[in-house]
Amino acid sequence: MTWTIAVLVCFLSLPNNAPDLCMPTAIPLKFETKEHCEAAKTNFINYFHPIAVERQLNMSFKCAFGDPSNILLQEIIHDGHITGRSKRLSIS
């Protein structure tokens, strides 16, 4: 099995009383070790942060072992690294 980067993308430019619109996805790369995955994750975070802020997105990144579709959204929210405007992302 290999490591991959699971991502949760949330659109924050909705009206204040509307919940954030979030979608899970994954970066289509595979890594042999968690260390390689973490290094790539850091590069993606540094690249996407200004885009996320400009476009009012909230993006949470987490290295996942195996199939990223098995990762629960709450696990990405709790354990992932969030970039962008994370203030409106609520955890229930």
HUGI-V976066 format. One record per residue. N is the residue number from 0. BURIAL is # if it has 16 or more other ideal C-beta (glycine too) atoms within 10 Angstrom, else .. D_LAST is the distance of its C-alpha to the last C-alpha in Angstrom with 2 decimals. Layout:
# HUGI-V976066
n->N burial->BURIAL d_last->D_LAST
n->N burial->BURIAL d_last->D_LAST
This chain:
# HUGI-V976066
n->0 burial->. d_last->31.31
n->1 burial->. d_last->30.27
n->2 burial-># d_last->27.39
n->3 burial-># d_last->25.72
n->4 burial-># d_last->23.17
n->5 burial-># d_last->19.93
n->6 burial-># d_last->18.51
n->7 burial-># d_last->15.48
n->8 burial-># d_last->16.92
n->9 burial-># d_last->15.15
n->10 burial->. d_last->17.45
n->11 burial-># d_last->16.91
n->12 burial->. d_last->20.12
n->13 burial->. d_last->18.85
n->14 burial->. d_last->19.42
n->15 burial->. d_last->17.29
n->16 burial->. d_last->15.93
n->17 burial->. d_last->15.05
n->18 burial->. d_last->11.84
n->19 burial->. d_last->12.62
n->20 burial->. d_last->14.58
n->21 burial-># d_last->13.83
n->22 burial->. d_last->16.23
n->23 burial->. d_last->16.77
n->24 burial->. d_last->20.33
n->25 burial->. d_last->22.62
n->26 burial-># d_last->25.59
n->27 burial->. d_last->28.62
n->28 burial->. d_last->30.18
n->29 burial->. d_last->30.70
n->30 burial-># d_last->31.30
n->31 burial->. d_last->33.30
n->32 burial->. d_last->31.69
n->33 burial->. d_last->28.36
n->34 burial->. d_last->30.33
n->35 burial->. d_last->31.44
n->36 burial-># d_last->27.96
n->37 burial->. d_last->26.63
n->38 burial->. d_last->29.64
n->39 burial-># d_last->29.12
n->40 burial-># d_last->25.40
n->41 burial->. d_last->26.55
n->42 burial->. d_last->29.12
n->43 burial-># d_last->26.71
n->44 burial-># d_last->24.36
n->45 burial->. d_last->27.49
n->46 burial->. d_last->28.69
n->47 burial-># d_last->25.58
n->48 burial->. d_last->24.43
n->49 burial->. d_last->27.03
n->50 burial->. d_last->26.43
n->51 burial-># d_last->22.67
n->52 burial->. d_last->23.42
n->53 burial->. d_last->26.26
n->54 burial->. d_last->24.48
n->55 burial->. d_last->21.19
n->56 burial-># d_last->19.23
n->57 burial-># d_last->16.45
n->58 burial-># d_last->17.35
n->59 burial-># d_last->15.92
n->60 burial-># d_last->18.66
n->61 burial-># d_last->18.92
n->62 burial-># d_last->22.14
n->63 burial-># d_last->21.94
n->64 burial->. d_last->24.76
n->65 burial->. d_last->26.07
n->66 burial->. d_last->24.55
n->67 burial-># d_last->21.51
n->68 burial->. d_last->20.53
n->69 burial->. d_last->19.57
n->70 burial-># d_last->16.85
n->71 burial->. d_last->13.32
n->72 burial->. d_last->11.23
n->73 burial->. d_last->8.60
n->74 burial->. d_last->11.91
n->75 burial-># d_last->13.17
n->76 burial-># d_last->10.35
n->77 burial->. d_last->10.62
n->78 burial->. d_last->14.36
n->79 burial-># d_last->15.75
n->80 burial->. d_last->17.71
n->81 burial-># d_last->16.46
n->82 burial-># d_last->19.27
n->83 burial-># d_last->19.67
n->84 burial->. d_last->17.85
n->85 burial->. d_last->14.48
n->86 burial->. d_last->13.98
n->87 burial->. d_last->12.33
n->88 burial-># d_last->9.78
n->89 burial->. d_last->6.38
n->90 burial->. d_last->3.79
n->91 burial->. d_last->0.00
